[in-house]
Amino acid sequence: MYAGKVLLFLALAFLLSSCAARLPTYAPDATNPFYTVAVLPFYNATNDVGGAESLRHEFHRRIGRMHYSAMPLKEVDELLYNRMGITLGSQLELTDAVELGRTLGVDALVYGYVLDFDDITTGLYNVKKVRAGFKLVDALTGETIWTGAQGVRSVISGGGKLGAGVSVIKEIGENTDAELFATIKGLEEVEGIGNWQIIRAAPLNKIEEAAMISLGETLLTKAFGVHLWFESNTMLDLAMSGLPAGPGFKRRE
């Protein structure tokens, strides 16, 4: 039990220290014609109501640091609701990017698709996972100009070789999502949505110790308001790595 408490403390310390990490800096791209952007409500395919919205807020914060002028989310939501009756990401398929661009008055639109935002504790197999895909769309033409996607997992297995074997089976199962993808309009354009990366793995011999660490970490991170913070931000780091920087000024007519 003592070893489990030590591991739990170290895990929490690692997560909290990660929260203080600074985002990378970007140079503006003067050739980029897209300056004003709207981050639309994300499509949420998970059972977590708040996960998609927290990822949307973080994406909005990050793109605002990349020399784009990002419309405030509250303003986006009010215009979508008052003029089009849209409140959810799943309702965006009722219209198209050109109409959304006219309504919001921006150069480009960000669509997001949140496929996993889970924290599962079984003792034998304990996993925290976040997966999402994004695309930047020209609001004048409807053309997709960038896509990015990534899934990340933190895994704690118990029961020695048995837990490790279950983890391998679960990981293989993560890649059988063709039916889910086919039901989400627009997701077929996003490249790399089947990519997964394990960012933290801790195989333990005792099942109860693995469960205690996983559950304890969940309770503590929720109490500090950083639940799945590490997984979410690592996912965004990877998914957004190819997103071009904005021009830093409005030049498109």
C-alpha positions in Angstrom: 0.0 0.0 0.0 2.8 2.4 0.8 4.3 1.9 -2.6 1.0 2.6 -4.2 0.6 5.9 -2.2 4.1 7.0 -3.3 3.3 6.3 -7.0 0.0 8.1 -6.6 1.7 11.2 -5.2 4.4 11.1 -7.9 1.7 10.8 -10.6 -0.2 13.8 -9.2 2.9 15.9 -8.9 3.8 15.1 -12.5 0.3 16.1 -13.7 0.3 19.3 -11.7 3.8 20.3 -12.8 2.7 19.6 -16.4 -0.1 22.2 -16.0 2.5 24.9 -15.7 4.1 24.0 -19.0 4.2 26.9 -21.5 2.8 26.5 -25.0 5.3 26.8 -27.9 5.6 30.1 -29.6 4.8 30.5 -33.3 5.9 33.0 -36.0 3.1 34.5 -38.1 2.6 33.3 -41.6 2.0 36.4 -43.8 0.9 34.2 -46.7 -2.0 32.7 -44.8 -5.2 34.4 -46.0 -7.3 33.2 -43.0 -7.2 35.5 -40.1 -10.6 35.5 -38.4 -11.8 32.1 -37.2 -14.7 30.7 -35.3 -14.3 27.5 -33.2 -17.6 25.8 -33.6 -19.3 23.6 -31.0 -17.5 20.2 -31.1 -19.3 17.0 -32.1 -19.4 14.9 -28.9 -19.4 11.1 -29.4 -18.7 10.4 -25.8 -20.7 10.1 -22.6 -18.9 12.9 -20.9 -20.8 16.2 -21.3 -18.1 18.5 -20.2 -15.1 16.9 -22.0 -15.9 18.2 -25.4 -16.5 21.7 -24.2 -13.2 21.8 -22.2 -11.3 20.7 -25.3 -13.1 23.4 -27.3 -12.1 26.1 -24.8 -8.5 24.9 -24.9 -8.4 24.7 -28.7 -9.8 28.3 -28.8 -7.1 29.5 -26.4 -4.3 27.8 -28.4 -5.4 29.1 -31.8 -5.6 32.6 -30.4 -1.9 32.3 -29.6 -1.2 31.3 -33.2 -1.8 34.8 -34.7 -5.4 34.2 -35.6 -8.3 36.4 -34.4 -10.6 33.9 -32.7 -14.2 34.9 -32.2 -15.2 34.6 -28.5 -17.0 31.3 -28.0 -20.0 33.0 -26.3 -20.5 35.2 -29.4 -20.2 32.1 -31.7 -22.8 30.2 -29.6 -25.2 33.2 -29.4 -25.1 33.8 -33.2 -25.6 30.1 -34.0 -28.5 29.8 -31.7 -30.3 33.1 -32.5 -29.9 32.9 -36.2 -29.7 29.2 -37.0 -31.1 27.4 -33.9 -27.8 25.4 -33.5 -26.6 24.5 -30.0 -24.7 21.3 -30.5 -21.9 20.2 -32.7 -24.0 17.3 -34.1 -26.4 19.9 -35.6 -23.8 21.5 -37.8 -24.5 18.9 -40.5 -27.8 20.6 -41.0 -26.0 23.4 -42.8 -22.7 24.0 -44.6 -19.5 25.9 -44.0 -20.4 28.8 -46.4 -23.7 29.5 -44.6 -21.9 29.3 -41.3 -19.2 31.7 -42.5 -21.8 34.2 -43.6 -23.6 34.0 -40.3 -20.5 34.3 -38.2 -18.6 36.7 -40.5 -15.2 34.9 -40.3 -12.6 33.7 -42.8 -12.4 30.1 -41.5 -14.2 27.6 -39.3 -12.8 25.0 -36.9 -14.8 21.8 -36.6 -14.0 19.3 -33.8 -14.9 15.7 -33.2 -14.4 14.3 -29.7 -14.4 10.5 -29.9 -13.0 9.5 -26.5 -12.9 11.2 -23.2 -12.8 8.3 -20.7 -11.5 7.3 -17.4 -12.0 3.6 -16.8 -10.9 1.8 -13.6 -11.3 -2.0 -13.3 -8.2 -2.9 -11.3 -6.9 -5.3 -14.0 -7.0 -2.6 -16.7 -7.1 1.1 -15.9 -7.0 3.6 -18.6 -7.4 7.4 -19.2 -7.9 8.2 -22.8 -8.7 11.2 -25.0 -9.1 11.2 -28.7 -10.3 13.9 -31.1 -10.0 15.2 -34.7 -10.2 18.7 -36.0 -10.4 20.5 -39.4 -10.0 24.1 -40.5 -12.4 25.0 -43.3 -12.4 28.0 -45.7 -15.7 29.8 -44.9 -15.9 31.3 -48.4 -15.5 28.1 -50.4 -16.2 25.3 -47.9 -12.8 23.7 -48.7 -11.0 21.9 -45.9 -7.5 23.4 -45.6 -6.1 21.5 -42.7 -7.0 18.4 -40.6 -5.4 16.9 -37.5 -6.2 14.1 -35.1 -4.8 12.0 -32.3 -5.7 9.6 -29.6 -3.7 9.3 -26.3 -3.8 6.8 -23.5 -2.4 6.6 -20.0 -2.5 2.9 -18.8 -2.1 1.3 -15.4 -2.5 -2.5 -15.5 -2.7 -4.8 -12.5 -2.1 -8.5 -12.2 1.3 -8.8 -13.8 1.3 -10.6 -17.2 -2.5 -11.1 -17.1 -3.1 -7.3 -16.9 -0.5 -6.7 -19.5 -2.3 -9.1 -21.8 -5.7 -7.5 -21.3 -4.1 -4.1 -22.0 -2.8 -5.4 -25.4 -6.3 -6.8 -26.3 -7.9 -3.5 -25.4 -5.4 -1.5 -27.4 -6.1 -3.7 -30.5 -9.8 -3.1 -30.0 -9.4 0.7 -30.1 -8.6 0.5 -33.8 -11.9 -1.1 -34.8 -14.0 2.0 -35.1 -14.9 2.0 -38.8 -18.6 1.8 -38.0 -18.5 4.8 -35.6 -16.5 6.9 -38.1 -19.0 6.2 -40.9 -21.9 7.7 -38.9 -20.3 11.0 -38.2 -20.6 13.3 -41.2 -17.4 15.3 -42.0 -15.1 13.0 -40.0 -14.1 11.1 -43.1 -12.0 14.1 -44.1 -9.9 14.0 -41.0 -6.6 12.1 -41.4 -5.0 10.2 -38.5 -8.2 9.6 -36.5 -7.2 6.0 -35.9 -3.8 6.9 -34.4 -3.1 6.1 -30.8 -0.2 6.8 -28.6 0.5 5.6 -25.0 1.9 8.5 -23.1 2.2 6.8 -19.7 2.2 3.1 -18.8 2.6 1.5 -15.3 2.3 -2.3 -15.1 1.9 -3.4 -11.5 1.7 -6.9 -10.0 -1.2 -6.2 -7.5 -4.6 -5.6 -9.0 -5.8 -3.7 -5.9 -2.8 -1.4 -6.0 -3.3 -0.6 -9.6 -7.0 0.2 -8.9 -6.1 2.3 -5.9 -3.6 4.4 -7.9 -6.0 4.9 -10.8 -9.0 5.8 -8.7 -7.0 8.0 -6.3 -5.5 9.9 -9.3 -9.0 10.4 -10.7 -10.3 11.8 -7.4 -7.3 14.1 -6.9 -7.2 15.5 -10.4 -11.0 16.2 -10.3 -10.5 17.9 -7.0 -7.8 20.1 -8.5 -9.8 20.7 -11.7 -7.2 19.0 -13.9 -8.9 15.7 -14.7 -7.6 14.3 -17.9 -5.6 17.5 -18.3 -2.4 15.7 -19.2 -4.1 13.4 -21.8 -6.1 16.3 -23.3 -3.2 18.6 -23.7 -0.9 16.0 -25.1 -3.5 15.1 -27.6 -3.9 18.7 -28.6 -0.1 19.1 -28.8 0.1 16.3 -31.3 -3.1 17.0 -33.2 -2.4 20.7 -33.7 1.3 20.3 -34.6 0.6 20.7 -38.3 -1.9 23.6 -38.0 -0.4 26.6 -40.0 0.0 29.8 -38.1 -2.2 32.8 -38.8 -1.0 35.9 -40.6 -1.4 38.2 -37.5 -3.4 40.8 -39.4 -6.4 40.9 -41.6 -5.6 40.9 -45.3 -8.3 39.0 -47.0 -11.2 40.8 -48.7 
